[in-house]
Amino acid sequence: MILRSSFTKITQVERVVRHFSSTTRRERERLVILGSGWGGYEVLRKIDKKRWNVTMVSPNNYFNFTPLLAGCATGTLEFRCAIEPVRRFAPRVNAYSAWCDSIDFKNKVLHCMPATPPFPHASPSDTFNAINEDKEAQRPGDGPSFTVRYDKLVIAVGAYSQTFNIPGVKEHAHFLKDVRDARAIRSRIYECFEQANQPVLSDIQRRNLLNFCVVGGGPTGVEFAAELHDLLHAEMARHYPNLARLSKITLYDVAPSILGMFDEGLVKYTENSLKREGISILTSHHVEKVEAGKLFVKEQGEVPFGLLVWSTGLAPNPLINSITEFKKDRSQRSILTDAHLNVLKLDGTPNPDIWAIGDSATIEDAPLPATAQVANQKAKYLGKKLNKIVKDQEHKEPFAFHNQGSLAYIGNWKAIYERPEGKEKGQPFSQEYGRVAWLLWRSAYFTMTLSVRNKILVPFYWFLTWIFGRDITRF
Ligand SMILES: Cc1cc2nc3c(=O)[nH]c(=O)nc-3n(C[C@H](O)[C@H](O)[C@H](O)COP(=O)(O)OP(=O)(O)OC[C@H]3O[C@@H](n4cnc5c(N)ncnc54)[C@H](O)[C@@H]3O)c2cc1C
């Protein structure tokens, strides 16, 4: 079991790799899943781990339950409620906390970079093969990278946050894609209040610090603004009464209205409801530049803020950018697949060993929205397919999407719900708003919560928040 014949000295890292390698696993086909999000994690859950030799490569050793992140960022829920560990499936699954940087499709090799801090005793030229026992190194040393071989590959690396190259956004705005972002946002909200509470500040400085700006009027931006409103009007109003009245939430969007994918009536209802709660909605507004604590809006000029949350859609993942062997959609954000989710080569034929799902994939001529619902349904379908493939059984049915509808929390125990297909078929609950929709929202996400632990934790924290309020300590 020699990793590199040229290595006379076996590094400590290699010893660890050797320890994790398993000869029995090599006999089974190697399935590698890239990404532990809605797509990748669901495939991991569904896959027959006894028949496949499964490896997951993802910088996170957890799955983010994204619909609950806005609640976590504002203290409605604890962070643990919105994550599930990948290692739940160890030792049956190899899992590497790493980025896949590039893919050599010809040789079926992934080049990966650890997402952990640099190893204390590794020399910079240590390049090694993580799960194979090949004698030669796969990529000569330009860093502590490693390679992973696959027989079958699932690409589910999602997408990045879109900034439209607006200067200063990456440096000064908060994104909300990961539980770490939620933690940073929560900490910043409480920091703003503590800063504003310092006796040396003028009321103008306090107002500036307590100006919370959200850019992007899609469901994520609206839900965050709504959850923030609940926090400011409940706990902050109680514990910082003089400061809460100086606080303000503004929601910006370049489009003429928010929540573009929802029915016009529901959008009007949401806009009126948010405005009534004191949230300013500035549509048709263009952010041109961001500096520390300052937003430059074409229609308004300079706008000071304490917290800026940026949620203006999706940009391509760099790994997807680096792939030139497959067809992509017009925005280049996602790889095109056929209806069986196999990636399409440039000549339009499917690659039988590679599938792509989630936000980084689109079915050619049948695009679906970039949502958890779509990623999850594709992953379930693919899990089933792979479990048949490993048993040499046929799985001929193409993927079919079943639209369960769209939901958005809009604050103050209200939500909106829409299921266009249901409306067309005259089904009940095709459109709901207010408390009924809020109940649907909570039941939907409670039902979708994956582990038994979180099925207990999520309602428990909702209940705790209802009885005792949100925790507003900052540590
Ligand atoms: C705050 C928020 C709320 C949302 N709410 C809803 C909702 O209520 N309903 C809904 O349907 N959708 C919702 N969405 C959208 C939904 O979360 C996404 O559509 C979904 O996460 C897409 O799944 P995915 O698996 O493609 O990508 P992701 O879930 O983003 O997962 C991508 C994974 O790939 C990993 N990765 C990235 N690059 C690499 C690499 N180079 N190598 C290896 N791994 C990599 C990432 O770390 C991550 O684990 C929400 C999104 C956000 C951000």
The ligand as a Gaussian input file, in Angstrom:
#p B3LYP/6-31G(d) Opt

LIG

0 1
 C      -31.058000      31.207000       2.928000
 C      -31.635000      30.311000       1.870000
 C      -32.943000      29.880000       1.990000
 C      -33.486000      29.037000       1.023000
 N      -34.777000      28.633000       1.182000
 C      -35.297000      27.776000       0.277000
 C      -36.629000      27.303000       0.448000
 O      -37.314000      27.674000       1.408000
 N      -37.113000      26.418000      -0.459000
 C      -36.369000      26.000000      -1.531000
 O      -36.856000      25.176000      -2.316000
 N      -35.112000      26.453000      -1.735000
 C      -34.557000      27.321000      -0.856000
 N      -33.280000      27.788000      -1.040000
 C      -32.506000      27.353000      -2.220000
 C      -31.819000      26.033000      -1.937000
 O      -31.123000      26.082000      -0.728000
 C      -30.870000      25.685000      -3.060000
 O      -31.583000      25.630000      -4.261000
 C      -30.222000      24.342000      -2.764000
 O      -29.372000      24.483000      -1.655000
 C      -29.455000      23.803000      -3.955000
 O      -28.910000      22.571000      -3.595000
 P      -27.483000      22.121000      -4.150000
 O      -27.222000      20.777000      -3.584000
 O      -27.423000      22.305000      -5.602000
 O      -26.463000      23.210000      -3.576000
 P      -26.093000      23.547000      -2.100000
 O      -27.164000      23.172000      -1.164000
 O      -25.657000      24.977000      -2.144000
 O      -24.840000      22.623000      -1.804000
 C      -23.649000      22.722000      -2.527000
 C      -22.604000      21.901000      -1.782000
 O      -21.439000      21.804000      -2.589000
 C      -20.305000      22.143000      -1.819000
 N      -19.290000      22.623000      -2.753000
 C      -19.196000      23.832000      -3.343000
 N      -18.115000      23.867000      -4.149000
 C      -17.529000      22.652000      -4.052000
 C      -16.368000      22.086000      -4.645000
 N      -15.607000      22.770000      -5.484000
 N      -16.045000      20.816000      -4.325000
 C      -16.801000      20.098000      -3.470000
 N      -17.907000      20.590000      -2.883000
 C      -18.266000      21.853000      -3.182000
 C      -20.836000      23.174000      -0.840000
 O      -19.985000      23.322000       0.268000
 C      -22.168000      22.527000      -0.476000
 O      -21.986000      21.514000       0.481000
 C      -32.709000      28.638000      -0.090000
 C      -31.396000      29.076000      -0.223000
 C      -30.860000      29.902000       0.749000
 C      -29.432000      30.356000       0.600000

